[in-house]
Amino acid sequence: MERTEIKDVLAKAKAGDKIVVAGWIKSVRESKSVGFVHLNDGSTFDSLQIVVPEGFVGRDRILKQITGAALVAKGTLVASPGKGQTFDLEPASIEILGECDPSSPVQKSGTSFEFLRGVAHMRPRTNTFGAVFRTRAELSYAVHQFFRDRGFVMCHSPILTTSDCEGAGALFQVSTLDAEKPPRGPDGKIDWSQDFFGEKTGLTVSGQLEAEILAMSLSKVYTFGPTFRAEPSTTPRHAAEFWMIEPEFAFADIDDDRALAEAFVKHLIEHVFKHCERDLRFFDERIEKGLRAKLEAVAKAEFGVIEYTKAVEVLKKSGRRWNYPVEWGGDLQTEHERYLTEEYAERPLFVVGYPRSLKPFYMYCNDDGKTVACMDLLVPRVGELIGGSQREHRLDVLLARMKETGIDPEAYSWYADLRRYGTVPHAGFGLGFERMLMYVTGMENIRDVALCPRVPGSAKF
């Protein structure tokens, strides 16, 4: 079928053009002797109005169609006398490709996001979710553009792994053993040597460690892929499956890491301004009032920096009653993070130098013996958006940290080898793609920016 996408009709076409369009009905209405069909093909937020005059062949059947029915229309563009659209289509023919049953769960406007999560296979047909997934596609493109323009090499880290990068033990297990009667050794424990890979294996929680392999030869790399966390959290910010962007680059320290992270966030926001203007306008009007102003402020801001120790002092002196107590050595919670970025700094803020006891074994140990060279980027209305660090490149210190944190050095001997053979200072960070998408769209729940969200108790669709 030779057809013109509606985004091109609205942006490039001119009155008098003869075109073919296809899409799904957004609305149908009649005014005196004229019928109006608003058609959308998903290429843009806006729809094309088709004017169906009295006497048009098949008019009655066409105007009885409901939201969701699929049509293909051939005709001529004319300047529209109505408000809200540049062109109307005067049809020469309209063919109904697929009628929509009235039982469709997305017929009613104003349907709650919670309800739509239960019909995730249908919700992209709504205005909100069409806008979300167009923005997701553009944001994904912007990720690759940013790193490619800076000479980073894309790498695909494995999904199946024996490494628990974060050390939290939240891996989904992958096995071919009989789940009801797995083989067991003399000690009664499962004998993983009889499994497909010969050892206990799971889905990756991060591609960082494997990305470091390439960084030690190609200097600048990044991975952008799915990651999995078997955490029972049901908060609006957590999902069991999500996508992570993880650059790793050699000959770099924590300051270089911060500079890259700041440039990256600003690039993503500026790309959305440039390429998602119509969807962004919808989000600003209907999802989060003031969204555009919030993003503009981040894009123009000079990000601040504060030491963890100083941040704890600020929180203690704030006069606030915190739900979670603030003490040196304790992790910062979302309420603490938001206060620091929204009220104390009033701009995006890097918190650096966390206690080593809070962080994984691979982070560079500072000379004070208490903290590591790490950073968390906090942004208004969300809290933590990026986490990163300078990686520990000193073999002796790395091995000591493995022992300190209960990591088996033998299991990570390959990782230690990267320090044995030509070690260099290097750094990297991780950005949860869905969290960034939530930030630029104003959507408040991670379940609403994933096509088929995976959360505790649900792997539907």
C-alpha positions as CSV (number, residue, x, y, z in Angstrom):
1,M,0.0,0.0,0.0
2,E,1.4,3.4,-1.1
3,R,0.5,5.7,1.7
4,T,1.6,8.9,3.3
5,E,2.2,9.0,7.1
6,I,0.0,11.5,8.8
7,K,3.1,13.2,10.4
8,D,4.3,14.0,6.8
9,V,0.9,15.1,5.7
10,L,0.8,17.7,8.6
11,A,4.4,18.8,8.2
12,K,5.2,18.7,4.5
13,A,2.0,18.4,2.4
14,K,0.1,21.2,0.7
15,A,-3.4,21.8,-0.4
16,G,-4.3,20.0,-3.6
17,D,-2.1,17.0,-2.9
18,K,-3.7,13.7,-3.7
19,I,-2.8,11.2,-0.9
20,V,-3.5,7.8,0.6
21,V,-3.6,7.6,4.4
22,A,-4.4,4.7,6.7
23,G,-4.9,4.5,10.4
24,W,-7.3,4.1,13.3
25,I,-10.3,6.2,14.2
26,K,-9.8,8.6,17.1
27,S,-13.3,10.1,16.9
28,V,-16.4,10.4,14.7
29,R,-18.9,13.1,14.8
30,E,-21.7,14.5,12.6
31,S,-22.5,18.2,12.0
32,K,-25.7,18.8,10.0
33,S,-25.1,17.0,6.7
34,V,-21.4,16.5,7.1
35,G,-19.5,13.8,9.0
36,F,-16.0,14.1,10.5
37,V,-13.6,11.3,11.1
38,H,-10.4,11.9,12.9
39,L,-7.7,9.4,11.8
40,N,-4.4,8.7,13.5
41,D,-1.7,6.3,12.3
42,G,0.6,6.6,15.4
43,S,3.3,8.6,13.5
44,T,2.4,11.7,15.4
45,F,0.2,12.9,18.2
46,D,-2.2,14.8,16.0
47,S,-4.9,13.3,13.7
48,L,-6.0,14.1,10.2
49,Q,-9.6,15.1,9.8
50,I,-11.6,13.4,7.0
51,V,-14.7,15.2,5.9
52,V,-17.4,12.8,4.8
53,P,-20.2,14.7,2.8
54,E,-23.8,13.7,2.5
55,G,-24.3,11.2,-0.3
56,F,-20.7,9.8,0.0
57,V,-20.7,6.1,-0.9
58,G,-20.8,4.0,2.3
59,R,-21.3,7.1,4.5
60,D,-23.7,5.6,7.0
61,R,-21.5,2.6,7.7
62,I,-18.4,4.8,8.0
63,L,-20.0,7.2,10.5
64,K,-21.2,4.3,12.6
65,Q,-17.6,3.1,13.2
66,I,-16.2,3.8,16.7
67,T,-12.8,4.7,18.1
68,G,-10.3,2.0,17.2
69,A,-11.7,1.0,13.8
70,A,-9.1,0.9,11.0
71,L,-9.6,2.7,7.7
72,V,-7.7,3.5,4.5
73,A,-8.7,6.7,2.7
74,K,-7.8,8.2,-0.6
75,G,-8.5,11.8,-1.5
76,T,-7.3,15.4,-1.9
77,L,-6.0,17.7,0.8
78,V,-7.8,21.0,1.2
79,A,-7.2,23.9,3.6
80,S,-9.3,23.5,6.7
81,P,-11.7,26.2,7.8
82,G,-11.8,24.8,11.3
83,K,-9.6,25.4,14.3
84,G,-6.9,23.0,15.3
85,Q,-6.0,21.5,11.9
86,T,-4.3,22.9,8.8
87,F,-5.8,20.4,6.3
88,D,-8.8,18.3,5.8
89,L,-9.0,15.3,3.5
90,E,-11.8,15.3,1.0
91,P,-12.1,11.6,0.3
92,A,-12.5,9.9,-3.0
93,S,-12.9,6.5,-1.3
94,I,-12.8,5.1,2.2
95,E,-12.3,1.4,3.0
96,I,-12.9,-0.1,6.4
97,L,-10.0,-2.4,7.1
98,G,-11.1,-3.6,10.6
99,E,-14.1,-2.7,12.7
100,C,-13.7,-2.3,16.4
101,D,-15.9,-4.2,18.8
102,P,-17.7,-2.0,21.3
103,S,-16.3,-4.1,24.1
104,S,-12.8,-2.6,23.6
105,P,-11.4,-1.7,27.0
106,V,-10.0,1.6,25.8
107,Q,-13.2,3.2,24.5
108,K,-13.8,5.5,27.4
109,S,-11.7,8.7,27.8
110,G,-10.3,9.3,31.3
111,T,-9.6,5.6,32.0
112,S,-7.1,5.3,34.8
113,F,-3.5,4.3,34.3
114,E,-4.1,1.6,36.9
115,F,-6.9,0.0,34.8
116,L,-4.8,0.3,31.6
117,R,-2.0,-1.7,33.2
118,G,-4.3,-4.6,33.2
119,V,-4.9,-4.3,29.4
120,A,-1.3,-3.3,28.5
121,H,-1.8,-4.8,25.0
122,M,-4.4,-2.2,24.3
123,R,-3.1,0.9,26.0
124,P,-0.7,2.1,23.3
125,R,-3.9,3.1,21.4
126,T,-4.6,5.9,23.9
127,N,-3.1,9.3,23.4
128,T,-1.0,9.1,26.5
129,F,0.7,5.8,25.7
130,G,1.2,6.6,22.1
131,A,3.1,9.7,23.2
132,V,5.1,7.7,25.8
133,F,6.3,5.1,23.3
134,R,7.1,7.6,20.5
135,T,9.2,9.5,23.1
136,R,10.8,6.2,24.3
137,A,12.0,5.6,20.7
138,E,13.4,9.0,20.3
139,L,15.2,8.9,23.6
140,S,16.7,5.5,22.7
141,Y,18.1,7.0,19.5
142,A,19.5,10.0,21.4
143,V,21.4,7.6,23.7
144,H,23.3,6.0,20.8
145,Q,23.8,9.4,19.1
146,F,25.4,10.9,22.2
147,F,28.0,8.1,22.6
148,R,28.7,7.6,18.9
149,D,29.4,11.4,18.6
150,R,32.0,11.0,21.4
151,G,33.7,8.0,20.0
152,F,32.3,5.4,22.3
153,V,31.9,1.8,20.9
154,M,28.6,0.1,21.5
155,C,28.9,-3.4,23.1
156,H,26.4,-6.1,23.9
157,S,27.0,-7.4,27.4
158,P,25.6,-10.9,28.2
159,I,22.2,-11.5,29.6
160,L,23.1,-14.8,31.1
161,T,25.9,-14.5,33.7
162,T,27.4,-16.0,36.9
163,S,28.3,-12.5,38.2
164,D,26.2,-10.6,40.7
165,C,27.7,-7.1,39.9
166,E,25.9,-5.3,42.8
167,G,26.4,-8.1,45.3
168,A,22.8,-7.9,46.5
169,G,21.9,-11.5,45.6
170,A,18.9,-10.4,43.5
171,L,19.5,-12.6,40.5
172,F,16.8,-14.5,38.7
173,Q,18.1,-18.0,38.3
174,V,18.3,-19.7,34.9
175,S,18.4,-23.5,35.0
176,T,17.5,-26.6,33.0
177,L,17.5,-28.8,36.1
178,D,14.3,-30.5,37.3
179,A,12.7,-27.9,39.4
180,E,10.9,-30.4,41.6
181,K,13.8,-32.9,42.0
182,P,17.1,-31.2,41.3
183,P,20.3,-33.3,41.7
184,R,21.9,-32.8,45.1
185,G,25.4,-33.4,46.4
186,P,26.4,-35.2,49.6
187,D,25.7,-32.1,51.6
188,G,22.1,-31.9,50.4
189,K,22.7,-28.7,48.3
190,I,21.8,-28.5,44.7
191,D,24.6,-29.8,42.4
192,W,24.9,-27.0,39.9
193,S,27.7,-28.9,38.1
194,Q,25.0,-30.9,36.4
195,D,23.2,-27.8,35.1
196,F,23.4,-26.6,31.5
197,F,26.3,-24.2,32.2
198,G,27.9,-26.3,35.0
199,E,27.4,-23.6,37.6
200,K,24.8,-21.5,39.1
201,T,23.6,-18.9,36.5
202,G,21.2,-16.0,36.4
203,L,19.9,-13.0,34.4
204,T,22.2,-10.0,34.5
205,V,21.7,-7.2,37.0
206,S,24.2,-5.0,35.2
207,G,26.5,-5.1,32.1
208,Q,29.2,-3.1,33.8
209,L,31.7,-5.7,34.6
210,E,31.7,-7.2,31.1
211,A,31.8,-3.7,29.6
212,E,35.0,-3.1,31.5
213,I,36.6,-5.9,29.5
214,L,36.3,-3.9,26.3
215,A,37.1,-0.6,27.9
216,M,40.5,-2.0,28.7
217,S,41.2,-2.4,25.0
218,L,38.9,0.1,23.2
219,S,39.1,2.9,25.8
220,K,35.5,4.1,25.5
221,V,32.5,1.7,25.3
222,Y,28.9,1.6,26.4
223,T,26.2,-1.0,26.8
224,F,22.5,-0.4,26.5
225,G,20.4,-3.4,27.2
226,P,17.9,-5.2,29.5
227,T,18.8,-5.9,33.1
228,F,16.9,-7.9,35.8
229,R,16.5,-7.5,39.5
230,A,14.7,-10.1,41.6
231,E,13.7,-7.6,44.3
232,P,10.2,-7.8,45.8
233,S,9.8,-4.0,45.6
234,T,6.5,-2.6,44.4
235,T,7.3,1.1,44.4
236,P,6.5,3.2,41.4
237,R,10.2,3.4,40.6
238,H,11.1,-0.3,40.5
239,A,10.6,-3.1,38.0
240,A,12.0,-6.6,37.7
241,E,13.1,-5.9,34.1
242,F,14.4,-2.6,32.8
243,W,17.0,-1.2,30.4
244,M,20.3,0.2,31.5
245,I,22.7,2.5,29.8
246,E,26.3,1.9,31.1
247,P,29.3,3.7,29.7
248,E,32.8,2.6,30.8
249,F,35.9,4.6,29.7
250,A,39.6,4.2,30.4
251,F,42.1,6.9,31.5
252,A,39.3,8.6,33.5
253,D,38.6,9.5,37.1
254,I,35.5,10.5,39.1
255,D,35.6,14.1,37.8
256,D,35.5,12.9,34.2
257,D,32.7,10.6,35.1
258,R,30.6,13.5,36.5
259,A,31.3,15.6,33.4
260,L,30.1,12.8,31.1
261,A,27.0,12.2,33.1
262,E,26.0,15.9,33.1
263,A,26.5,16.2,29.4
264,F,24.5,13.0,28.8
265,V,21.5,14.1,30.8
266,K,21.5,17.5,29.1
267,H,21.8,15.9,25.6
268,L,18.8,13.6,26.2
269,I,16.6,16.5,27.4
270,E,17.6,18.7,24.5
271,H,16.9,15.9,22.0
272,V,13.4,15.6,23.4
273,F,12.8,19.3,23.0
274,K,13.9,19.1,19.4
275,H,12.3,15.9,18.3
276,C,9.3,15.3,20.6
277,E,7.8,18.8,20.8
278,R,4.2,17.8,20.1
279,D,4.2,14.9,22.6
280,L,6.1,17.0,25.2
281,R,3.4,19.7,24.9
282,F,0.8,17.0,25.7
283,F,2.8,15.8,28.7
284,D,3.2,19.4,29.9
285,E,-0.6,20.1,29.6
286,R,-2.0,16.8,30.8
287,I,0.5,14.7,32.7
288,E,2.8,17.1,34.7
289,K,2.1,20.8,34.8
290,G,5.4,22.7,34.5
291,L,7.2,19.7,32.9
292,R,8.8,21.8,30.2
293,A,10.0,24.5,32.6
294,K,11.5,21.7,34.9
295,L,13.4,20.2,32.0
296,E,14.6,23.6,30.7
297,A,16.0,24.4,34.1
298,V,18.0,21.1,34.2
299,A,19.2,21.6,30.6
300,K,20.5,25.1,31.5
301,A,21.8,24.4,35.0
302,E,25.4,24.0,36.2
303,F,25.1,20.8,38.2
304,G,26.2,21.1,41.8
305,V,28.6,18.8,43.8
306,I,28.4,17.9,47.5
307,E,30.3,15.4,49.6
308,Y,28.2,12.7,51.3
309,T,29.5,13.8,54.7
310,K,28.4,17.4,54.1
311,A,25.1,16.2,52.8
312,V,24.5,14.3,56.0
313,E,25.2,17.5,58.0
314,V,22.8,19.5,55.8
315,L,20.0,17.0,56.4
316,K,20.6,16.9,60.1
317,K,20.5,20.7,60.3
318,S,17.4,21.0,58.1
319,G,14.9,21.0,60.9
320,R,12.9,18.3,59.1
321,R,11.4,15.2,60.7
322,W,12.6,12.4,58.4
323,N,10.8,9.1,58.0
324,Y,14.2,7.5,57.8
325,P,16.8,8.7,60.3
326,V,19.9,10.4,59.0
327,E,23.3,9.1,60.2
328,W,26.7,9.0,58.7
329,G,27.1,5.5,57.2
330,G,23.5,5.2,56.3
331,D,22.2,5.3,52.8
332,L,20.3,8.4,51.6
333,Q,16.6,7.7,51.0
334,T,14.4,9.4,48.3
335,E,13.1,12.0,50.8
336,H,16.7,13.0,51.6
337,E,17.7,13.1,48.0
338,R,14.8,15.3,47.0
339,Y,15.4,17.7,49.8
340,L,19.0,18.1,48.8
341,T,18.3,18.7,45.1
342,E,15.0,20.6,45.4
343,E,15.4,22.8,48.5
344,Y,19.1,22.9,49.4
345,A,20.8,23.1,46.0
346,E,17.7,24.0,43.9
347,R,19.3,22.3,40.9
348,P,20.7,18.9,39.9
349,L,23.3,17.8,42.4
350,F,26.0,15.2,42.5
351,V,26.5,13.5,45.9
352,V,30.1,12.1,46.0
353,G,32.3,10.2,48.4
354,Y,29.8,7.7,50.0
355,P,31.0,5.4,52.8
356,R,32.7,2.3,51.3
357,S,30.5,0.1,53.5
358,L,27.5,1.2,51.3
359,K,29.0,0.5,48.0
360,P,30.1,-2.5,45.8
361,F,33.6,-3.9,45.8
362,Y,34.6,-2.5,42.4
363,M,34.5,1.2,43.5
364,Y,37.8,3.1,43.9
365,C,38.8,3.5,47.6
366,N,39.7,7.0,48.6
367,D,42.8,7.8,50.6
368,D,40.8,8.4,53.8
369,G,40.1,4.7,54.0
370,K,36.4,5.4,54.7
371,T,34.9,6.5,51.4
372,V,34.9,5.6,47.7
373,A,35.1,7.7,44.6
374,C,31.5,7.5,43.6
375,M,28.7,9.7,42.6
376,D,24.9,9.8,42.6
377,L,23.2,12.4,40.4
378,L,20.1,13.8,42.1
379,V,17.5,15.7,40.1
380,P,14.4,17.6,41.3
381,R,11.1,15.7,41.7
382,V,12.8,12.3,41.3
383,G,15.9,12.0,43.5
384,E,18.6,9.6,42.2
385,L,18.8,9.4,38.4
386,I,22.4,8.2,37.8
387,G,24.9,6.2,39.9
388,G,28.5,5.8,39.0
389,S,32.1,5.6,40.2
390,Q,35.7,5.5,39.4
391,R,36.6,1.8,39.3
392,E,39.2,0.3,41.5
393,H,42.1,-0.4,39.2
394,R,44.7,-1.3,41.9
395,L,44.9,-5.1,42.1
396,D,45.9,-5.4,45.7
397,V,43.1,-3.0,46.8
398,L,40.6,-4.8,44.6
399,L,41.4,-8.2,46.1
400,A,41.2,-6.8,49.6
401,R,37.8,-5.3,48.9
402,M,36.5,-8.6,47.5
403,K,37.5,-10.3,50.7
404,E,36.0,-7.5,52.8
405,T,32.6,-7.7,51.0
406,G,32.5,-11.5,50.8
407,I,33.2,-11.8,47.1
408,D,35.0,-15.0,46.0
409,P,38.2,-13.9,44.2
410,E,38.3,-17.1,42.3
411,A,34.9,-16.5,40.8
412,Y,36.0,-13.1,39.6
413,S,39.6,-14.0,38.6
414,W,38.9,-12.8,35.1
415,Y,37.9,-9.4,36.5
416,A,41.1,-9.2,38.5
417,D,43.1,-10.1,35.4
418,L,42.0,-6.7,33.9
419,R,44.2,-5.2,36.7
420,R,47.1,-7.6,36.3
421,Y,47.7,-6.9,32.7
422,G,48.0,-3.2,31.9
423,T,45.7,-1.7,34.5
424,V,44.7,2.0,34.1
425,P,42.3,4.3,36.0
426,H,38.8,4.1,34.5
427,A,35.3,5.1,35.4
428,G,31.6,4.6,34.4
429,F,28.0,5.0,35.4
430,G,24.6,3.5,35.0
431,L,21.4,5.3,34.0
432,G,18.1,3.4,34.2
433,F,16.4,4.2,30.9
434,E,12.9,3.9,32.2
435,R,13.6,6.3,35.0
436,M,14.9,8.9,32.5
437,L,11.8,8.3,30.4
438,M,9.7,8.9,33.4
439,Y,11.5,12.2,34.1
440,V,11.1,13.6,30.6
441,T,7.4,12.6,30.2
442,G,6.2,13.3,33.8
443,M,4.8,9.8,34.1
444,E,4.9,8.8,37.7
445,N,5.0,5.0,37.6
446,I,7.7,2.8,35.8
447,R,4.9,0.4,34.8
448,D,3.6,3.2,32.5
449,V,6.7,3.6,30.4
450,A,7.4,-0.1,29.7
451,L,5.5,-1.9,27.0
452,C,4.9,-5.0,29.1
453,P,6.1,-4.2,32.6
454,R,7.6,-7.0,34.7
455,V,6.8,-6.5,38.4
456,P,6.3,-8.8,41.4
457,G,3.3,-11.0,40.8
458,S,3.0,-10.1,37.1
459,A,4.6,-11.3,33.9
460,K,1.5,-10.9,31.8
461,F,1.5,-10.2,28.0
